[in-house]
Amino acid sequence: MSEEIVSEELVVEAPQTPRLKQEYKDVIIPELEKEFKHDNPMQIPRIEKIVVSMGVGAAARDSKLIEGAVRDLTAITGQKPKITKAKKSVAQFHLREGQAIGAYVTLRGDRMWEFLDRLLTLALPRIRDFRGINGHQFDGQGNYNFGLTEQSMFHEIDPDSIDHQRGMDITVVTSTKDDDEAYALLKALGFPFKEN
């Protein structure tokens, strides 16, 4: 009696491209190409990385606060943050050299695009009395910085589990050194800048 061996083909699907990244490739790149008349497609501005940082100054008095910041940043970004330590001791702030005082995450690739999509479509509209973000916070090098006052606007954070209100700073680093091009890129991606 011969046994039949049935071979199953292994089907591996490619990971799905994030929605915002696909829109950038299909719609935004041609628009920016027309607007700025670049000859080389590599001159078109793109987002290189996003840095999300959370300072925890009160951690100088209570070291458990840094654990909450790490937990929140991990939930929001899907990546384990790096802990920042004090570079030198400052007596007025009760700070010792090497003490943990904050955490930050650097997002690149698909994880960066997914975070940006969640930030623009879900988190920012949940801010109370939200009227847009300031469009004048570029640093002169094409990078955009803005702050959020609390972490509860992200769906990943359970409002009942918040032990302490923590603000965060978000820096969007672009490939261009021109603030006008960076503004046009972020506006096309859906950043809700204030109209004034």
Secondary structure, DSSP 8 states (H G I E B T S, - for coil): ------------------HHHHHIIIIIHHHHHHHHT-SSGGGS--EEEEEEEEE-GGGGT-THHHHHHHHHHHHHHSS--EEEE-SS-BGGGTB-TT-EEEEEEEE-HHHHHHHHHHIIIIIGGGSTT---B-TT-B-SSS-EEEEES-STTSTTS-GGG--S---EEEEEEES-S-HHHHHHHHHHHT--B---
